[in-house]
Amino acid sequence: MDLHGIDLNLLVAFDALMAERSVTRAGTRIGRTQPAMSAALARLRALLRDDLFVRGPQGLQPTPRALDLAEPLSGALAQIQRTLDFTRGFDPAASTTTFTLGLSDHPAFLLLPRLVIALQAAAPGVLLRVRSFTARDDAVRVLDAGEADATIGVPAPPAGRILSRPLFEERFVCVLRRGHPAAGRPLDLDRFLALSHLLVSPENEQFGVVDAALAKRGLKRRLGLTLPQLYAAPGVVAQSDMIATLMQGVVAASGHAGALSLLAPPLDLPSIPFVLSWHRRNDAHPAQRWFRDLVAAQAGA
């Protein structure tokens, strides 16, 4: 199909529909009424000879044709926007823009309170929207779809269109309730394996970092509980005889540190890096760059 002379406003409408998956929300995003958005969608369908979006249980779902068009059109629009806006800079004190940040549980507990305070001080008119995700692949998906301006979590699988910068690292510690018979002395591998273990797995797996390290030695631990909620683990350990291997920052932020004994793991476990990620199409935008710098500052990065 020849797109020569196509109305740029239709491409803006398409990009908003891809991001919001709702005619009403897409109209709000770009300042158009619901009838105007419906009309734009009808024109797009006629021009592209495809339904583009069909109604599903979670809103409008893009067709394969729409998915094929999404990234190149979004990239082209972002380039046009950068060309128009780049020399304007960004005035946070006067801005009323909205930033959307995707967060996994630990960065939300660790950084979100500081970020809110910093935003209120520097950009009181800015709205921050937070959306959660668990699987590391979800970060790429939400950035591709324009559902978040940036995400914070463990590094996602490499993708050239996704950029990132390191924020902080967490090391692992073993935790037992205070008074546990095994808590009063250094933890060796035999005592470690004799205990019942709690495994945190947001993706509902039964094989974590500890299990991978044990498997290299031909060993296996005994699981007594698996759960997806990271911050529930310290409280469970504090009231049971189970052991958990958790990120030290989670223990410190959980409110249960005083009821727990921290021990060095009897295994060589790698630290867990957390990174700030964003889509390449947003890389040079002044407002986006300002927001990413503000987020990174809260992590001391």
Buried (B, 14 or more C-beta within 10 A) or exposed (E): EEEEEBEEEBBBBBBBBBBBBBBEBBBBBBEBEBEBBBBBBEBBBEBBEBBBBEEEEEBBBBBEEBBEBBBEBBBBBBEEBBEEBEEEEBEBEEBEBEBBBBBBBBBBBBBBEBBEEBBEEEBEEBEBEBEEBBBBEBBBBBBBBBBBBBBBBBBBEEBEEBBBBEBBEBEBBBBBBEEBEBBEEEBEEEBBBEBEBBBBBBEEEEBBBBBEBBEEEEEEBEBBBBBEEBBBBBBBBBEBEBBBBBBBBBBBBBEBBEBBBBBEBBBEBEEBBBBBBBBBBBBBBBBBBBBBEBBBEBBEB
